[in-house]
Amino acid sequence: MKRFEQILLKLVIIQFVFLLTAQVILLYTPFSPYFSKMIDYEGVNKSEAPQTIETFFHDK
């Protein structure tokens, strides 16, 4: 049983290291827009001004 616990502990540590590495890549590198598609889903990437239609004409 002790051998199984050692293997399990090593797997947990390796998983934690991979998690931290992925978080650093996604948050703090210039490559993050290439890995994360959340910007496209939120619509932040497209910086187009919306077309507005004026419905009331004000005479000055």
All heavy atoms as a GROMACS GRO file, in nm:
protein
  504
    1MET      N    1   0.082  -0.120   0.000
    1MET     CA    2   0.000   0.000   0.000
    1MET      C    3   0.087   0.126   0.000
    1MET      O    4   0.048   0.228  -0.056
    1MET     CB    5  -0.091  -0.005   0.123
    1MET     CG    6  -0.204   0.092   0.114
    1MET     SD    7  -0.310   0.046  -0.023
    1MET     CE    8  -0.451   0.138   0.014
    2LYS      N    9   0.202   0.118   0.064
    2LYS     CA   10   0.289   0.234   0.069
    2LYS      C   11   0.341   0.271  -0.070
    2LYS      O   12   0.354   0.388  -0.102
    2LYS     CB   13   0.405   0.206   0.164
    2LYS     CG   14   0.489   0.326   0.192
    2LYS     CD   15   0.580   0.303   0.308
    2LYS     CE   16   0.665   0.424   0.328
    2LYS     NZ   17   0.643   0.490   0.452
    3ARG      N   18   0.366   0.172  -0.151
    3ARG     CA   19   0.413   0.197  -0.289
    3ARG      C   20   0.305   0.269  -0.369
    3ARG      O   21   0.334   0.362  -0.445
    3ARG     CB   22   0.448   0.063  -0.354
    3ARG     CG   23   0.484   0.072  -0.497
    3ARG     CD   24   0.634   0.065  -0.516
    3ARG     NE   25   0.665   0.055  -0.657
    3ARG     CZ   26   0.740   0.142  -0.719
    3ARG    NH1   27   0.793   0.241  -0.652
    3ARG    NH2   28   0.765   0.130  -0.846
    4PHE      N   29   0.181   0.228  -0.352
    4PHE     CA   30   0.070   0.293  -0.422
    4PHE      C   31   0.055   0.439  -0.380
    4PHE      O   32   0.031   0.526  -0.463
    4PHE     CB   33  -0.060   0.216  -0.394
    4PHE     CG   34  -0.181   0.278  -0.457
    4PHE    CD1   35  -0.200   0.272  -0.594
    4PHE    CD2   36  -0.274   0.344  -0.378
    4PHE    CE1   37  -0.312   0.331  -0.652
    4PHE    CE2   38  -0.385   0.402  -0.435
    4PHE     CZ   39  -0.404   0.396  -0.572
    5GLU      N   40   0.073   0.467  -0.253
    5GLU     CA   41   0.064   0.605  -0.204
    5GLU      C   42   0.176   0.691  -0.260
    5GLU      O   43   0.155   0.809  -0.291
    5GLU     CB   44   0.066   0.606  -0.051
    5GLU     CG   45  -0.059   0.547   0.011
    5GLU     CD   46  -0.048   0.535   0.161
    5GLU    OE1   47   0.060   0.564   0.217
    5GLU    OE2   48  -0.147   0.493   0.222
    6GLN      N   49   0.294   0.635  -0.274
    6GLN     CA   50   0.406   0.711  -0.331
    6GLN      C   51   0.378   0.744  -0.478
    6GLN      O   52   0.404   0.857  -0.522
    6GLN     CB   53   0.536   0.632  -0.320
    6GLN     CG   54   0.590   0.621  -0.180
    6GLN     CD   55   0.713   0.533  -0.172
    6GLN    OE1   56   0.746   0.463  -0.267
    6GLN    NE2   57   0.779   0.537  -0.058
    7ILE      N   58   0.327   0.648  -0.553
    7ILE     CA   59   0.296   0.673  -0.694
    7ILE      C   60   0.185   0.776  -0.706
    7ILE      O   61   0.191   0.867  -0.790
    7ILE     CB   62   0.257   0.540  -0.763
    7ILE    CG1   63   0.379   0.448  -0.771
    7ILE    CG2   64   0.200   0.565  -0.902
    7ILE    CD1   65   0.348   0.310  -0.822
    8LEU      N   66   0.083   0.764  -0.621
    8LEU     CA   67  -0.027   0.860  -0.624
    8LEU      C   68   0.020   1.000  -0.589
    8LEU      O   69  -0.021   1.098  -0.654
    8LEU     CB   70  -0.136   0.815  -0.527
    8LEU     CG   71  -0.269   0.886  -0.535
    8LEU    CD1   72  -0.332   0.866  -0.672
    8LEU    CD2   73  -0.361   0.836  -0.426
    9LEU      N   74   0.107   1.013  -0.492
    9LEU     CA   75   0.161   1.144  -0.454
    9LEU      C   76   0.243   1.204  -0.568
    9LEU      O   77   0.232   1.323  -0.598
    9LEU     CB   78   0.246   1.132  -0.328
    9LEU     CG   79   0.305   1.263  -0.276
    9LEU    CD1   80   0.194   1.358  -0.233
    9LEU    CD2   81   0.400   1.236  -0.162
   10LYS      N   82   0.322   1.123  -0.636
   10LYS     CA   83   0.400   1.172  -0.750
   10LYS      C   84   0.309   1.218  -0.863
   10LYS      O   85   0.335   1.321  -0.926
   10LYS     CB   86   0.495   1.064  -0.800
   10LYS     CG   87   0.612   1.038  -0.707
   10LYS     CD   88   0.701   0.928  -0.760
   10LYS     CE   89   0.812   0.897  -0.662
   10LYS     NZ   90   0.898   0.788  -0.708
   11LEU      N   91   0.202   1.145  -0.888
   11LEU     CA   92   0.108   1.186  -0.992
   11LEU      C   93   0.038   1.317  -0.957
   11LEU      O   94   0.016   1.402  -1.045
   11LEU     CB   95   0.004   1.076  -1.016
   11LEU     CG   96   0.054   0.952  -1.088
   11LEU    CD1   97  -0.056   0.846  -1.093
   11LEU    CD2   98   0.101   0.987  -1.227
   12VAL      N   99   0.004   1.337  -0.832
   12VAL     CA  100  -0.059   1.462  -0.788
   12VAL      C  101   0.038   1.578  -0.805
   12VAL      O  102   0.000   1.686  -0.853
   12VAL     CB  103  -0.108   1.449  -0.643
   12VAL    CG1  104  -0.146   1.584  -0.586
   12VAL    CG2  105  -0.225   1.353  -0.635
   13ILE      N  106   0.162   1.559  -0.771
   13ILE     CA  107   0.262   1.666  -0.785
   13ILE      C  108   0.285   1.699  -0.932
   13ILE      O  109   0.291   1.816  -0.970
   13ILE     CB  110   0.394   1.625  -0.715
   13ILE    CG1  111   0.372   1.622  -0.564
   13ILE    CG2  112   0.507   1.720  -0.752
   13ILE    CD1  113   0.489   1.566  -0.486
   14ILE      N  114   0.295   1.596  -1.017
   14ILE     CA  115   0.313   1.620  -1.160
   14ILE      C  116   0.192   1.693  -1.218
   14ILE      O  117   0.206   1.787  -1.297
   14ILE     CB  118   0.339   1.486  -1.233
   14ILE    CG1  119   0.476   1.433  -1.194
   14ILE    CG2  120   0.328   1.504  -1.384
   14ILE    CD1  121   0.502   1.291  -1.242
   15GLN      N  122   0.072   1.655  -1.177
   15GLN     CA  123  -0.050   1.720  -1.224
   15GLN      C  124  -0.052   1.868  -1.182
   15GLN      O  125  -0.090   1.956  -1.259
   15GLN     CB  126  -0.173   1.648  -1.168
   15GLN     CG  127  -0.303   1.705  -1.212
   15GLN     CD  128  -0.330   1.680  -1.359
   15GLN    OE1  129  -0.282   1.583  -1.415
   15GLN    NE2  130  -0.407   1.767  -1.419
   16PHE      N  131  -0.010   1.897  -1.061
   16PHE     CA  132  -0.005   2.034  -1.011
   16PHE      C  133   0.096   2.118  -1.089
   16PHE      O  134   0.070   2.234  -1.123
   16PHE     CB  135   0.029   2.034  -0.862
   16PHE     CG  136   0.025   2.170  -0.799
   16PHE    CD1  137  -0.095   2.235  -0.780
   16PHE    CD2  138   0.142   2.232  -0.759
   16PHE    CE1  139  -0.100   2.360  -0.723
   16PHE    CE2  140   0.138   2.358  -0.702
   16PHE     CZ  141   0.017   2.422  -0.684
   17VAL      N  142   0.211   2.059  -1.122
   17VAL     CA  143   0.312   2.131  -1.201
   17VAL      C  144   0.258   2.162  -1.340
   17VAL      O  145   0.274   2.275  -1.391
   17VAL     CB  146   0.443   2.049  -1.208
   17VAL    CG1  147   0.537   2.106  -1.311
   17VAL    CG2  148   0.509   2.044  -1.072
   18PHE      N  149   0.190   2.066  -1.402
   18PHE     CA  150   0.132   2.091  -1.534
   18PHE      C  151   0.023   2.198  -1.527
   18PHE      O  152   0.010   2.280  -1.618
   18PHE     CB  153   0.076   1.963  -1.595
   18PHE     CG  154   0.181   1.878  -1.661
   18PHE    CD1  155   0.205   1.749  -1.618
   18PHE    CD2  156   0.256   1.928  -1.766
   18PHE    CE1  157   0.301   1.671  -1.679
   18PHE    CE2  158   0.353   1.850  -1.829
   18PHE     CZ  159   0.376   1.722  -1.784
   19LEU      N  160  -0.055   2.197  -1.420
   19LEU     CA  161  -0.159   2.298  -1.403
   19LEU      C  162  -0.098   2.437  -1.392
   19LEU      O  163  -0.145   2.531  -1.458
   19LEU     CB  164  -0.242   2.267  -1.279
   19LEU     CG  165  -0.347   2.371  -1.241
   19LEU    CD1  166  -0.460   2.371  -1.342
   19LEU    CD2  167  -0.400   2.345  -1.103
   20LEU      N  168   0.004   2.452  -1.312
   20LEU     CA  169   0.070   2.582  -1.298
   20LEU      C  170   0.133   2.627  -1.430
   20LEU      O  171   0.125   2.745  -1.467
   20LEU     CB  172   0.176   2.577  -1.189
   20LEU     CG  173   0.123   2.572  -1.046
   20LEU    CD1  174   0.240   2.565  -0.948
   20LEU    CD2  175   0.036   2.692  -1.015
   21THR      N  176   0.195   2.535  -1.501
   21THR     CA  177   0.256   2.568  -1.629
   21THR      C  178   0.151   2.616  -1.730
   21THR      O  179   0.171   2.716  -1.800
   21THR     CB  180   0.332   2.447  -1.686
   21THR    OG1  181   0.426   2.401  -1.589
   21THR    CG2  182   0.403   2.482  -1.814
   22ALA      N  183   0.039   2.548  -1.736
   22ALA     CA  184  -0.067   2.588  -1.828
   22ALA      C  185  -0.124   2.724  -1.791
   22ALA      O  186  -0.153   2.807  -1.878
   22ALA     CB  187  -0.178   2.483  -1.828
   23GLN      N  188  -0.140   2.751  -1.662
   23GLN     CA  189  -0.191   2.880  -1.620
   23GLN      C  190  -0.095   2.992  -1.655
   23GLN      O  191  -0.137   3.100  -1.697
   23GLN     CB  192  -0.217   2.879  -1.468
   23GLN     CG  193  -0.335   2.795  -1.428
   23GLN     CD  194  -0.465   2.851  -1.481
   23GLN    OE1  195  -0.488   2.970  -1.477
   23GLN    NE2  196  -0.549   2.764  -1.531
   24VAL      N  197   0.033   2.969  -1.638
   24VAL     CA  198   0.132   3.071  -1.672
   24VAL      C  199   0.132   3.097  -1.822
   24VAL      O  200   0.137   3.212  -1.866
   24VAL     CB  201   0.273   3.027  -1.623
   24VAL    CG1  202   0.381   3.114  -1.684
   24VAL    CG2  203   0.280   3.033  -1.472
   25ILE      N  204   0.123   2.992  -1.901
   25ILE     CA  205   0.121   3.010  -2.047
   25ILE      C  206  -0.003   3.087  -2.090
   25ILE      O  207   0.003   3.176  -2.175
   25ILE     CB  208   0.129   2.874  -2.118
   25ILE    CG1  209   0.270   2.816  -2.103
   25ILE    CG2  210   0.094   2.886  -2.265
   25ILE    CD1  211   0.284   2.675  -2.154
   26LEU      N  212  -0.118   3.056  -2.031
   26LEU     CA  213  -0.242   3.120  -2.073
   26LEU      C  214  -0.256   3.263  -2.023
   26LEU      O  215  -0.323   3.344  -2.085
   26LEU     CB  216  -0.362   3.037  -2.027
   26LEU     CG  217  -0.383   2.906  -2.100
   26LEU    CD1  218  -0.499   2.831  -2.038
   26LEU    CD2  219  -0.408   2.929  -2.247
   27LEU      N  220  -0.195   3.295  -1.912
   27LEU     CA  221  -0.216   3.427  -1.854
   27LEU      C  222  -0.104   3.527  -1.877
   27LEU      O  223  -0.129   3.646  -1.891
   27LEU     CB  224  -0.238   3.413  -1.701
   27LEU     CG  225  -0.366   3.343  -1.660
   27LEU    CD1  226  -0.370   3.329  -1.508
   27LEU    CD2  227  -0.487   3.418  -1.708
   28TYR      N  228   0.020   3.482  -1.881
   28TYR     CA  229   0.132   3.575  -1.877
   28TYR      C  230   0.225   3.571  -1.997
   28TYR      O  231   0.336   3.619  -1.989
   28TYR     CB  232   0.214   3.552  -1.750
   28TYR     CG  233   0.134   3.569  -1.624
   28TYR    CD1  234   0.108   3.463  -1.541
   28TYR    CD2  235   0.083   3.693  -1.590
   28TYR    CE1  236   0.033   3.479  -1.426
   28TYR    CE2  237   0.008   3.710  -1.475
   28TYR     CZ  238  -0.015   3.603  -1.395
   28TYR     OH  239  -0.089   3.619  -1.281
   29THR      N  240   0.184   3.514  -2.107
   29THR     CA  241   0.272   3.511  -2.224
   29THR      C  242   0.203   3.577  -2.342
   29THR      O  243   0.080   3.585  -2.346
   29THR     CB  244   0.310   3.367  -2.262
   29THR    OG1  245   0.191   3.296  -2.296
   29THR    CG2  246   0.382   3.295  -2.151
   30PRO      N  247   0.278   3.624  -2.438
   30PRO     CA  248   0.216   3.683  -2.557
   30PRO      C  249   0.149   3.580  -2.647
   30PRO      O  250   0.080   3.615  -2.741
   30PRO     CB  251   0.332   3.751  -2.630
   30PRO     CG  252   0.455   3.692  -2.573
   30PRO     CD  253   0.423   3.643  -2.436
   31PHE      N  254   0.167   3.452  -2.617
   31PHE     CA  255   0.105   3.347  -2.698
   31PHE      C  256  -0.036   3.313  -2.652
   31PHE      O  257  -0.102   3.229  -2.712
   31PHE     CB  258   0.189   3.219  -2.694
   31PHE     CG  259   0.328   3.238  -2.748
   31PHE    CD1  260   0.437   3.230  -2.664
   31PHE    CD2  261   0.348   3.266  -2.882
   31PHE    CE1  262   0.565   3.248  -2.712
   31PHE    CE2  263   0.475   3.284  -2.931
   31PHE     CZ  264   0.585   3.275  -2.846
   32SER      N  265  -0.083   3.375  -2.546
   32SER     CA  266  -0.213   3.338  -2.490
   32SER      C  267  -0.330   3.359  -2.587
   32SER      O  268  -0.423   3.277  -2.585
   32SER     CB  269  -0.238   3.414  -2.360
   32SER     OG  270  -0.241   3.552  -2.382
   33PRO      N  271  -0.334   3.460  -2.674
   33PRO     CA  272  -0.446   3.467  -2.768
   33PRO      C  273  -0.451   3.351  -2.866
   33PRO      O  274  -0.558   3.318  -2.917
   33PRO     CB  275  -0.423   3.598  -2.844
   33PRO     CG  276  -0.340   3.680  -2.755
   33PRO     CD  277  -0.254   3.582  -2.680
   34TYR      N  278  -0.338   3.288  -2.891
   34TYR     CA  279  -0.338   3.173  -2.982
   34TYR      C  280  -0.391   3.047  -2.915
   34TYR      O  281  -0.442   2.958  -2.982
   34TYR     CB  282  -0.196   3.146  -3.034
   34TYR     CG  283  -0.140   3.262  -3.111
   34TYR    CD1  284  -0.036   3.339  -3.061
   34TYR    CD2  285  -0.193   3.296  -3.235
   34TYR    CE1  286   0.015   3.446  -3.132
   34TYR    CE2  287  -0.143   3.403  -3.307
   34TYR     CZ  288  -0.039   3.478  -3.254
   34TYR     OH  289   0.011   3.583  -3.324
   35PHE      N  290  -0.378   3.038  -2.783
   35PHE     CA  291  -0.424   2.920  -2.711
   35PHE      C  292  -0.566   2.934  -2.660
   35PHE      O  293  -0.640   2.838  -2.652
   35PHE     CB  294  -0.332   2.891  -2.592
   35PHE     CG  295  -0.194   2.851  -2.632
   35PHE    CD1  296  -0.084   2.919  -2.584
   35PHE    CD2  297  -0.174   2.744  -2.716
   35PHE    CE1  298   0.044   2.882  -2.620
   35PHE    CE2  299  -0.046   2.706  -2.753
   35PHE     CZ  300   0.063   2.774  -2.705
   36SER      N  301  -0.606   3.054  -2.624
   36SER     CA  302  -0.736   3.075  -2.562
   36SER      C  303  -0.832   3.138  -2.663
   36SER      O  304  -0.806   3.245  -2.717
   36SER     CB  305  -0.722   3.167  -2.441
   36SER     OG  306  -0.847   3.194  -2.387
   37LYS      N  307  -0.944   3.073  -2.687
   37LYS     CA  308  -1.044   3.124  -2.780
   37LYS      C  309  -1.154   3.202  -2.707
   37LYS      O  310  -1.251   3.242  -2.767
   37LYS     CB  311  -1.107   3.009  -2.858
   37LYS     CG  312  -1.009   2.937  -2.946
   37LYS     CD  313  -0.955   3.027  -3.054
   37LYS     CE  314  -0.853   2.956  -3.140
   37LYS     NZ  315  -0.787   3.044  -3.232
   38MET      N  316  -1.139   3.224  -2.578
   38MET     CA  317  -1.240   3.295  -2.501
   38MET      C  318  -1.255   3.438  -2.550
   38MET      O  319  -1.363   3.496  -2.544
   38MET     CB  320  -1.204   3.293  -2.352
   38MET     CG  321  -1.311   3.350  -2.264
   38MET     SD  322  -1.472   3.272  -2.282
   38MET     CE  323  -1.439   3.110  -2.218
   39ILE      N  324  -1.150   3.498  -2.603
   39ILE     CA  325  -1.158   3.635  -2.654
   39ILE      C  326  -1.255   3.640  -2.772
   39ILE      O  327  -1.335   3.733  -2.784
   39ILE     CB  328  -1.018   3.684  -2.695
   39ILE    CG1  329  -0.930   3.697  -2.571
   39ILE    CG2  330  -1.025   3.817  -2.767
   39ILE    CD1  331  -0.787   3.728  -2.600
   40ASP      N  332  -1.250   3.540  -2.858
   40ASP     CA  333  -1.342   3.537  -2.971
   40ASP      C  334  -1.486   3.516  -2.925
   40ASP      O  335  -1.578   3.573  -2.982
   40ASP     CB  336  -1.303   3.425  -3.068
   40ASP     CG  337  -1.170   3.452  -3.137
   40ASP    OD1  338  -1.133   3.571  -3.146
   40ASP    OD2  339  -1.105   3.357  -3.179
   41TYR      N  340  -1.505   3.433  -2.824
   41TYR     CA  341  -1.640   3.406  -2.776
   41TYR      C  342  -1.701   3.529  -2.709
   41TYR      O  343  -1.819   3.553  -2.719
   41TYR     CB  344  -1.640   3.290  -2.678
   41TYR     CG  345  -1.602   3.159  -2.740
   41TYR    CD1  346  -1.528   3.066  -2.670
   41TYR    CD2  347  -1.639   3.127  -2.870
   41TYR    CE1  348  -1.493   2.945  -2.727
   41TYR    CE2  349  -1.604   3.007  -2.928
   41TYR     CZ  350  -1.531   2.917  -2.856
   41TYR     OH  351  -1.496   2.799  -2.912
   42GLU      N  352  -1.620   3.606  -2.639
   42GLU     CA  353  -1.671   3.725  -2.571
   42GLU      C  354  -1.691   3.842  -2.667
   42GLU      O  355  -1.759   3.938  -2.635
   42GLU     CB  356  -1.576   3.767  -2.459
   42GLU     CG  357  -1.573   3.670  -2.344
   42GLU     CD  358  -1.472   3.710  -2.239
   42GLU    OE1  359  -1.394   3.805  -2.264
   42GLU    OE2  360  -1.471   3.646  -2.133
   43GLY      N  361  -1.628   3.838  -2.782
   43GLY     CA  362  -1.641   3.946  -2.878
   43GLY      C  363  -1.549   4.063  -2.852
   43GLY      O  364  -1.567   4.171  -2.908
   44VAL      N  365  -1.448   4.043  -2.770
   44VAL     CA  366  -1.356   4.152  -2.736
   44VAL      C  367  -1.256   4.175  -2.848
   44VAL      O  368  -1.212   4.287  -2.870
   44VAL     CB  369  -1.283   4.119  -2.604
   44VAL    CG1  370  -1.184   4.227  -2.568
   44VAL    CG2  371  -1.383   4.099  -2.493
   45ASN      N  372  -1.222   4.072  -2.921
   45ASN     CA  373  -1.119   4.081  -3.022
   45ASN      C  374  -1.160   4.169  -3.140
   45ASN      O  375  -1.078   4.234  -3.202
   45ASN     CB  376  -1.084   3.941  -3.072
   45ASN     CG  377  -0.951   3.937  -3.141
   45ASN    OD1  378  -0.871   4.027  -3.129
   45ASN    ND2  379  -0.928   3.831  -3.216
   46LYS      N  380  -1.285   4.172  -3.171
   46LYS     CA  381  -1.332   4.250  -3.286
   46LYS      C  382  -1.364   4.392  -3.240
   46LYS      O  383  -1.461   4.415  -3.170
   46LYS     CB  384  -1.455   4.182  -3.346
   46LYS     CG  385  -1.425   4.044  -3.398
   46LYS     CD  386  -1.551   3.973  -3.438
   46LYS     CE  387  -1.522   3.837  -3.492
   46LYS     NZ  388  -1.464   3.744  -3.400
   47SER      N  389  -1.282   4.486  -3.280
   47SER     CA  390  -1.296   4.624  -3.235
   47SER      C  391  -1.368   4.709  -3.338
   47SER      O  392  -1.321   4.815  -3.378
   47SER     CB  393  -1.159   4.683  -3.205
   47SER     OG  394  -1.092   4.608  -3.109
   48GLU      N  395  -1.480   4.665  -3.383
   48GLU     CA  396  -1.556   4.740  -3.482
   48GLU      C  397  -1.663   4.823  -3.411
   48GLU      O  398  -1.728   4.776  -3.319
   48GLU     CB  399  -1.624   4.644  -3.580
   48GLU     CG  400  -1.528   4.559  -3.658
   48GLU     CD  401  -1.599   4.456  -3.743
   48GLU    OE1  402  -1.723   4.460  -3.748
   48GLU    OE2  403  -1.530   4.373  -3.802
   49ALA      N  404  -1.679   4.946  -3.457
   49ALA     CA  405  -1.782   5.030  -3.400
   49ALA      C  406  -1.917   4.986  -3.456
   49ALA      O  407  -1.930   4.962  -3.576
   49ALA     CB  408  -1.756   5.177  -3.435
   50PRO      N  409  -2.016   4.974  -3.371
   50PRO     CA  410  -2.147   4.931  -3.422
   50PRO      C  411  -2.211   5.040  -3.508
   50PRO      O  412  -2.196   5.160  -3.483
   50PRO     CB  413  -2.228   4.905  -3.296
   50PRO     CG  414  -2.161   4.987  -3.191
   50PRO     CD  415  -2.017   4.994  -3.228
   51GLN      N  416  -2.282   4.999  -3.609
   51GLN     CA  417  -2.348   5.094  -3.696
   51GLN      C  418  -2.477   5.140  -3.628
   51GLN      O  419  -2.561   5.060  -3.589
   51GLN     CB  420  -2.380   5.028  -3.830
   51GLN     CG  421  -2.430   5.127  -3.933
   51GLN     CD  422  -2.454   5.056  -4.066
   51GLN    OE1  423  -2.475   4.936  -4.071
   51GLN    NE2  424  -2.449   5.133  -4.173
   52THR      N  425  -2.491   5.270  -3.613
   52THR     CA  426  -2.608   5.324  -3.545
   52THR      C  427  -2.699   5.393  -3.646
   52THR      O  428  -2.652   5.452  -3.744
   52THR     CB  429  -2.568   5.424  -3.435
   52THR    OG1  430  -2.491   5.527  -3.495
   52THR    CG2  431  -2.486   5.355  -3.328
   53ILE      N  432  -2.825   5.387  -3.618
   53ILE     CA  433  -2.924   5.452  -3.703
   53ILE      C  434  -2.995   5.556  -3.616
   53ILE      O  435  -3.048   5.524  -3.510
   53ILE     CB  436  -3.027   5.350  -3.757
   53ILE    CG1  437  -2.955   5.247  -3.842
   53ILE    CG2  438  -3.134   5.421  -3.836
   53ILE    CD1  439  -3.044   5.132  -3.885
   54GLU      N  440  -2.991   5.679  -3.660
   54GLU     CA  441  -3.054   5.785  -3.583
   54GLU      C  442  -3.202   5.790  -3.621
   54GLU      O  443  -3.239   5.803  -3.737
   54GLU     CB  444  -2.987   5.919  -3.613
   54GLU     CG  445  -3.030   6.027  -3.518
   54GLU     CD  446  -2.940   6.148  -3.529
   54GLU    OE1  447  -2.821   6.132  -3.559
   54GLU    OE2  448  -2.992   6.258  -3.507
   55THR      N  449  -3.288   5.778  -3.521
   55THR     CA  450  -3.432   5.771  -3.549
   55THR      C  451  -3.501   5.906  -3.531
   55THR      O  452  -3.606   5.929  -3.590
   55THR     CB  453  -3.498   5.669  -3.457
   55THR    OG1  454  -3.470   5.704  -3.321
   55THR    CG2  455  -3.445   5.530  -3.485
   56PHE      N  456  -3.444   5.993  -3.454
   56PHE     CA  457  -3.505   6.125  -3.432
   56PHE      C  458  -3.414   6.230  -3.493
   56PHE      O  459  -3.294   6.233  -3.470
   56PHE     CB  460  -3.524   6.155  -3.284
   56PHE     CG  461  -3.618   6.060  -3.217
   56PHE    CD1  462  -3.571   5.959  -3.134
   56PHE    CD2  463  -3.754   6.071  -3.238
   56PHE    CE1  464  -3.659   5.873  -3.073
   56PHE    CE2  465  -3.842   5.984  -3.176
   56PHE     CZ  466  -3.795   5.884  -3.095
   57PHE      N  467  -3.469   6.318  -3.572
   57PHE     CA  468  -3.392   6.426  -3.634
   57PHE      C  469  -3.416   6.554  -3.554
   57PHE      O  470  -3.530   6.596  -3.536
   57PHE     CB  471  -3.434   6.445  -3.780
   57PHE     CG  472  -3.409   6.324  -3.864
   57PHE    CD1  473  -3.513   6.242  -3.902
   57PHE    CD2  474  -3.280   6.290  -3.903
   57PHE    CE1  475  -3.491   6.131  -3.978
   57PHE    CE2  476  -3.257   6.177  -3.979
   57PHE     CZ  477  -3.361   6.097  -4.018
   58HIS      N  478  -3.310   6.611  -3.505
   58HIS     CA  479  -3.320   6.731  -3.424
   58HIS      C  480  -3.276   6.851  -3.509
   58HIS      O  481  -3.163   6.853  -3.560
   58HIS     CB  482  -3.232   6.720  -3.300
   58HIS     CG  483  -3.271   6.607  -3.210
   58HIS    ND1  484  -3.382   6.612  -3.130
   58HIS    CD2  485  -3.215   6.485  -3.189
   58HIS    CE1  486  -3.393   6.499  -3.063
   58HIS    NE2  487  -3.291   6.420  -3.097
   59ASP      N  488  -3.361   6.950  -3.523
   59ASP     CA  489  -3.326   7.072  -3.596
   59ASP      C  490  -3.266   7.169  -3.497
   59ASP      O  491  -3.320   7.195  -3.391
   59ASP     CB  492  -3.451   7.134  -3.662
   59ASP     CG  493  -3.506   7.041  -3.769
   59ASP    OD1  494  -3.425   6.971  -3.833
   59ASP    OD2  495  -3.628   7.042  -3.789
   60LYS      N  496  -3.158   7.229  -3.538
   60LYS     CA  497  -3.093   7.326  -3.449
   60LYS      C  498  -3.113   7.465  -3.496
   60LYS      O  499  -3.131   7.502  -3.602
   60LYS     CB  500  -2.943   7.298  -3.438
   60LYS     CG  501  -2.919   7.171  -3.362
   60LYS     CD  502  -2.770   7.152  -3.342
   60LYS     CE  503  -2.749   7.028  -3.262
   60LYS     NZ  504  -2.615   7.008  -3.222
   0.00000   0.00000   0.00000
